[in-house]
């Protein structure tokens, strides 16, 4: 569908957050234009989904495409200690034997293209290879954007009632409005690459995400089986550990040093062939001071990014896109585009994000969730829900209080020399 009128909504960025918000608003009957600076398919990290993305995909109508896709089905997650000891696989479907407990491992180039094509089919006018140079403000209200067609060099202004920024960590609005707050406790970095013919388990656990600790628990590897017999392998550790001045600056050498200090990964890569370049990301954990203002909204990584542990990135992206789309729709139909209306979803979303953050910090502080469940058996279901991405229920805070209590007990124990 070609839209001849000015859009009601401009969406910056065609990743999962932007495509989700644009799709839902178009399905609700609004005129939406989306500007994406790249041409899809394009590379992006963040390949492991978690089960609670299911509800958003069902609502947008993407679910059947995912079911028919070539993506690896993910039924489980597995943890491996720093000595190489492998835990029993944790199958989501054993805990909740329903269809929504199975999810997927996705190559983001293919997955993000699927979402963007779905947005087009919903009526979104998508402009790829168009860079948004700046957001246009009149007084304190965002009224549009200045955009450049990278193919022709042409620049123009496009006006709309609402601008949704889903442009990722290099957000158009986040730094302009000086809203970024870095997470002082999550100063991490990651180095990753891809392998062909790497080991993977048989049966349903062959699609599991593995979280594998390095020696001395100085970091951990993700190990994510993708289609075409490709595996994503990346190490995460403190920035000061991976990129201190005494270590090599060569990413390949750095990665191999970490593999050599991780028995659980080293054995899995025997006989495998690296098939892509090395990449790195540094100190990527932050959050915006606010999610919305007069005529504008931040979603996905433009609002904040937590950590790759527990694979919450895509869930938080599509969930923020869904919640923001509902708020924008409400604002458009009531002609109330204030921060109060456009950001009505933020408090609930932040609570969910903070619940996942507590689990992430507990892991980095050495929490053994098996011991937690042995001491507090009633926490097992809630911990499972959280790991599946069910973050938006207040009753989960009772279990997280017990996590805090156990961390306090650990901190009070004398250090063994």
VOGU-3710 file (C-alpha; in Angstrom, 3 decimals, decimal comma):
1> xxxxxxxxxx> 0,000/0,000/0,000  1,436/3,399/-1,019  0,722/6,258/1,366  0,254/9,620/-0,357  -0,423/11,693/2,781  2,111/12,796/5,373  2,600/10,096/7,980  1,052/10,244/11,403  4,044/8,343/12,751  7,706/8,225/11,735
11> xxxxxxxxxx> 9,724/5,237/12,920  13,526/5,508/12,841  15,163/2,100/12,443  13,950/-1,164/10,943  15,224/-3,623/13,560  12,916/-5,726/15,755  11,766/-2,806/17,922  11,059/-0,420/15,061  9,498/-3,042/12,789  7,227/-4,256/15,603
21> xxxxxxxxxx> 6,008/-0,777/16,537  5,487/0,176/12,890  3,587/-3,027/12,110  1,189/-2,681/15,028  0,468/0,976/14,301  -0,153/0,274/10,615  -2,428/-2,619/11,551  -4,342/-0,180/13,774  -4,970/2,016/10,722  -2,299/4,685/11,136
31> xxxxxxxxxx> -0,094/6,107/8,382  3,462/5,051/9,191  6,759/5,723/7,452  9,903/3,910/8,549  13,430/5,112/7,731  16,295/2,596/7,895  19,868/3,718/7,205  21,000/0,334/5,895  19,765/-2,001/3,179  18,441/-5,310/4,493
41> xxxxxxxxxx> 19,581/-8,016/4,916  22,419/-6,735/7,070  24,492/-8,192/9,910  23,413/-7,808/13,530  24,267/-9,646/16,719  21,667/-10,992/19,168  20,637/-14,341/17,727  18,986/-16,272/20,550  15,307/-15,691/21,260  13,537/-16,588/24,495
51> xxxxxxxxxx> 10,019/-18,032/24,766  8,135/-14,919/25,865  8,688/-13,290/22,473  5,880/-15,614/21,328  3,043/-13,331/22,398  4,321/-10,340/20,440  4,915/-12,427/17,303  1,428/-13,897/17,587  -0,078/-10,430/17,863  1,778/-8,987/14,866
61> xxxxxxxxxx> 0,963/-12,052/12,753  4,587/-13,125/12,317  4,248/-16,429/14,128  3,313/-18,603/11,159  6,320/-17,335/9,199  8,594/-18,267/12,074  7,040/-21,728/12,295  7,673/-22,256/8,568  11,188/-20,786/8,658  14,593/-22,440/8,403
71> xxxxxxxxxx> 15,614/-21,155/11,843  16,863/-23,675/14,404  14,228/-24,498/17,001  15,273/-23,758/20,564  13,772/-25,875/23,324  16,357/-25,515/26,065  19,278/-23,772/27,697  22,341/-25,369/29,253  25,049/-24,175/31,627  28,665/-25,358/31,687
81> xxxxxxxxxx> 31,009/-24,634/34,595  34,524/-23,213/34,373  35,892/-26,769/34,691  33,781/-28,022/31,788  31,115/-29,740/33,890  27,858/-29,758/31,930  24,510/-29,252/33,651  21,462/-31,221/32,638  19,657/-29,379/29,834  16,833/-27,200/31,027
91> xxxxxxxxxx> 13,896/-27,807/28,679  11,324/-25,019/28,659  8,702/-27,437/27,371  9,138/-29,717/30,394  8,343/-26,801/32,659  5,498/-25,473/30,511  4,370/-28,078/27,953  2,786/-25,540/25,613  3,618/-24,378/22,103  4,918/-20,998/23,284
101> xxxxxxxxxx> 7,737/-22,644/25,265  9,605/-23,422/22,049  11,419/-20,544/20,370  14,172/-20,043/17,764  17,844/-19,348/17,169  18,014/-16,799/14,354  20,561/-15,257/12,080  19,581/-11,665/12,476  20,142/-10,742/8,836  17,334/-13,138/7,866
111> xxxxxxxxxx> 15,165/-12,567/10,938  15,221/-8,769/10,782  14,444/-8,852/7,050  11,442/-11,069/7,827  10,149/-8,528/10,349  10,720/-5,581/8,013  8,981/-7,314/5,094  6,080/-8,081/7,410  5,860/-4,384/8,296  5,713/-3,515/4,585
121> xxxxxxxxxx> 2,883/-5,965/4,060  1,020/-4,404/7,002  1,057/-1,055/5,165  4,204/0,582/6,514  6,016/2,707/3,935  9,606/1,532/4,371  12,561/3,619/3,150  15,820/1,693/3,261  19,198/3,369/2,685  17,762/6,518/4,258
131> xxxxxxxxxx> 19,691/8,076/7,130  17,874/10,274/9,615  20,239/13,190/10,148  18,325/14,838/12,955  14,984/15,094/14,657  13,167/18,393/14,188  11,888/20,136/17,298  9,600/23,121/17,646  9,933/24,375/21,200  10,050/21,109/23,185
141> xxxxxxxxxx> 7,944/19,092/20,754  9,328/16,694/18,142  7,539/17,346/14,842  9,523/15,330/12,302  12,936/14,431/10,952  15,491/15,540/8,400  16,441/12,536/6,302  19,016/11,814/3,609  18,625/9,333/0,752  22,076/7,742/0,777
151> xxxxxxxxxx> 21,719/6,575/-2,835  20,963/10,010/-4,319  22,256/12,387/-1,653  18,868/14,117/-1,525  17,863/15,573/1,840  14,330/16,420/2,898  12,165/17,049/5,910  9,306/14,738/6,831  6,815/15,829/9,461  4,626/13,640/11,657
161> xxxxxxxxxx> 2,633/13,769/14,848  4,925/11,270/16,583  8,531/10,170/16,025  9,493/6,732/17,389  13,239/6,221/17,674  14,179/2,561/17,285  17,570/3,277/15,719  19,624/1,186/18,132  22,607/2,047/20,283  23,533/4,963/18,008
171> xxxxxxxxxx> 20,076/6,438/18,671  19,152/9,689/16,945  17,452/11,122/20,040  19,165/9,498/23,016  22,395/11,500/23,012  20,918/14,648/21,447  18,621/14,904/24,462  21,434/13,794/26,827  19,372/10,929/28,184  21,894/8,041/28,190
181> xxxxxxxxxx> 22,881/6,709/31,614  25,610/4,057/31,618  25,240/1,061/33,935  28,043/1,353/36,494  27,816/-2,337/37,448  27,813/-3,829/33,943  31,008/-2,632/32,322  31,359/-5,617/30,028  32,779/-6,314/26,584  32,342/-9,108/24,046
191> xxxxxxxxxx> 34,339/-10,662/21,211  32,695/-13,155/18,862  32,833/-15,013/15,567  31,172/-17,950/13,764  32,101/-21,583/13,056  30,953/-24,286/10,678  30,741/-27,917/11,771  31,130/-27,143/15,470  29,811/-29,736/17,897  26,137/-29,692/18,770
201> xxxxxxxxxx> 24,033/-32,038/20,823  21,570/-34,533/19,376  17,801/-34,266/19,444  15,914/-31,297/20,807  18,884/-30,131/22,880  20,783/-29,587/19,628  19,180/-26,149/19,480  20,099/-25,161/23,025  21,876/-21,973/23,968  24,868/-22,872/26,120
211> xxxxxxxxxx> 26,341/-20,495/28,712  29,894/-21,682/29,332  32,137/-20,211/32,034  35,832/-19,529/31,484  38,498/-20,654/33,943  38,385/-18,753/37,214  34,904/-17,525/36,248  36,433/-14,439/34,682  33,900/-14,518/31,876  31,565/-16,720/29,881
221> xxxxxxxxxx> 30,967/-17,840/26,317  27,697/-17,969/24,461  27,359/-20,951/22,147  24,371/-20,648/19,819  23,595/-23,195/17,070  22,241/-21,557/13,903  20,973/-22,924/10,602  23,326/-24,101/7,830  25,436/-25,808/10,514  26,837/-22,468/11,705
231> xxxxxxxxxx> 27,421/-21,730/15,378  27,752/-18,297/16,966  30,471/-18,287/19,634  31,307/-15,244/21,739  33,075/-14,413/24,982  31,803/-11,850/27,491  33,861/-10,514/30,388  34,693/-7,307/32,204  35,993/-4,673/29,819  39,052/-4,326/32,047
241> xxxxxxxxxx> 39,796/-8,036/31,587  39,349/-8,322/27,831  40,835/-5,010/26,802  43,450/-4,118/29,372  46,662/-2,549/28,086  48,764/-5,656/28,686  46,745/-7,844/26,333  46,938/-8,168/22,579  44,895/-5,755/20,471  44,327/-8,449/17,830
251> xxxxxxxxxx> 40,748/-9,714/18,218  41,570/-13,146/16,828  44,446/-13,678/19,251  42,363/-12,345/22,117  39,478/-14,667/21,274  41,768/-17,693/21,035  43,336/-16,892/24,400  39,866/-16,987/25,949  39,019/-20,254/24,173  42,226/-21,773/25,558
261> xxxxxxxxxx> 41,018/-20,853/29,045  37,559/-22,329/28,583  37,467/-26,151/28,557  33,761/-26,240/27,745  34,232/-24,266/24,522  37,575/-25,670/23,486  36,247/-29,236/23,215  33,196/-28,065/21,259  35,332/-26,325/18,632  37,649/-29,246/17,923
271> xxxxxxxxxx> 37,513/-29,859/14,169  35,333/-26,797/13,530  36,176/-24,207/10,878  35,863/-20,496/11,522  33,740/-18,976/8,743  33,473/-15,285/9,589  35,465/-12,353/10,923  36,005/-11,472/14,566  33,858/-8,680/15,975  33,799/-6,814/19,286
281> xxxxxxxxxx> 31,448/-4,674/21,353  32,520/-2,712/24,401  30,682/-1,248/27,407  27,206/-1,521/25,949  24,947/-1,468/29,046  22,911/1,718/29,487  19,402/3,066/29,864  17,628/6,317/28,989  16,470/8,649/31,754  13,031/8,699/30,129
291> xxxxxxxxxx> 11,321/6,801/27,322  9,145/9,552/25,875  8,524/13,265/25,582  6,353/15,650/23,615  5,822/13,865/20,303  8,655/11,335/20,634  9,329/7,843/22,013  12,451/5,685/22,474  12,232/1,899/22,012  14,567/-1,091/21,832
301> xxxxxxxxxx> 18,271/-0,356/22,053  17,525/3,342/21,512  16,027/3,222/25,005  18,550/0,879/26,572  20,497/-2,366/26,414  21,063/-4,696/29,329  23,481/-7,561/28,669  23,723/-10,593/26,343  23,379/-13,025/29,263  19,987/-14,805/29,199
311> xxxxxxxxxx> 19,288/-13,533/25,652  16,818/-10,834/26,646  17,745/-8,358/23,887  15,184/-9,224/21,215  12,457/-9,782/23,824  12,992/-6,316/25,298  13,125/-4,828/21,798  9,843/-6,268/20,548  8,110/-5,799/23,909  9,039/-2,113/24,022
321> xxxxxxxxxx> 7,873/-1,794/20,411  4,528/-3,359/21,313  3,985/-1,287/24,454  5,025/1,944/22,761  2,776/1,257/19,757  -0,207/0,905/22,088  0,668/4,178/23,835  1,132/6,028/20,533  -2,170/4,658/19,223  -3,902/5,885/22,381
331> xxxxxxxxxx> -2,264/9,277/22,006  -3,307/9,613/18,372  -6,938/8,671/18,915  -7,262/11,003/21,939  -5,090/13,769/20,465  -2,881/13,618/23,553  0,772/13,315/22,519  2,283/14,367/25,819  5,038/12,546/27,645  2,464/11,221/30,114
341> xxxxxxxxxx> 0,527/9,390/27,401  3,357/8,369/25,073  5,450/7,112/27,981  2,646/5,456/29,958  4,220/2,047/29,327  7,647/2,954/30,729  7,201/2,205/34,477  6,041/-1,380/33,869  8,726/-1,940/31,266  11,499/-0,635/33,525
351> xxxxxxxxxx> 10,372/-2,971/36,318  10,628/-5,914/33,926  14,023/-4,805/32,683  15,216/-4,392/36,265  14,062/-7,911/37,164  16,195/-9,349/34,380  19,077/-7,092/35,417  18,953/-8,557/38,941  19,310/-12,074/37,511  22,212/-10,960/35,323
361> xxxxxxxxxx> 24,036/-9,327/38,235  23,425/-12,388/40,417  25,200/-14,570/37,844  28,165/-12,201/37,632  28,387/-12,121/41,432  28,687/-15,911/41,512  25,144/-16,897/42,391  24,511/-20,628/42,057  20,858/-20,896/41,116  20,848/-24,613/41,959
371> xxxxxxxxxx> 21,798/-23,757/45,531  19,185/-20,990/45,602  16,470/-23,438/44,601  17,697/-26,032/47,120  17,422/-23,439/49,892  14,181/-21,914/48,596  12,387/-24,620/46,566  9,417/-22,320/46,040  11,565/-20,062/43,825  12,061/-22,625/41,050
381> xxxxxxxxxx> 8,975/-21,734/39,026  9,616/-18,000/39,241  13,288/-18,332/38,253  12,175/-20,404/35,303  9,585/-17,791/34,312  12,202/-15,062/34,469  14,657/-17,013/32,303  11,880/-17,537/29,756  11,300/-13,776/29,691  8,159/-13,534/31,819
391> xxxxxxxxxx> 9,355/-10,308/33,427  6,243/-8,248/33,931  4,608/-9,713/37,060  4,987/-8,023/40,453  4,801/-11,319/42,360  8,205/-12,264/40,907  9,773/-9,693/43,228  9,309/-12,041/46,200  11,690/-14,493/44,550  14,132/-11,733/43,603
401> xxxxxxxxxx> 14,156/-10,646/47,253  15,415/-14,145/48,091  18,101/-13,758/45,404  19,184/-10,535/47,122  19,233/-12,284/50,504  21,442/-15,071/49,214  23,840/-12,566/47,618  24,087/-10,778/50,971  24,895/-14,087/52,665  27,574/-14,789/50,065
411> xxxxxxx> 29,113/-11,354/50,563  29,232/-11,881/54,329  31,158/-15,158/54,051  34,913/-14,907/54,748  37,141/-15,025/51,673  39,198/-18,208/51,495  42,824/-17,469/50,656
//
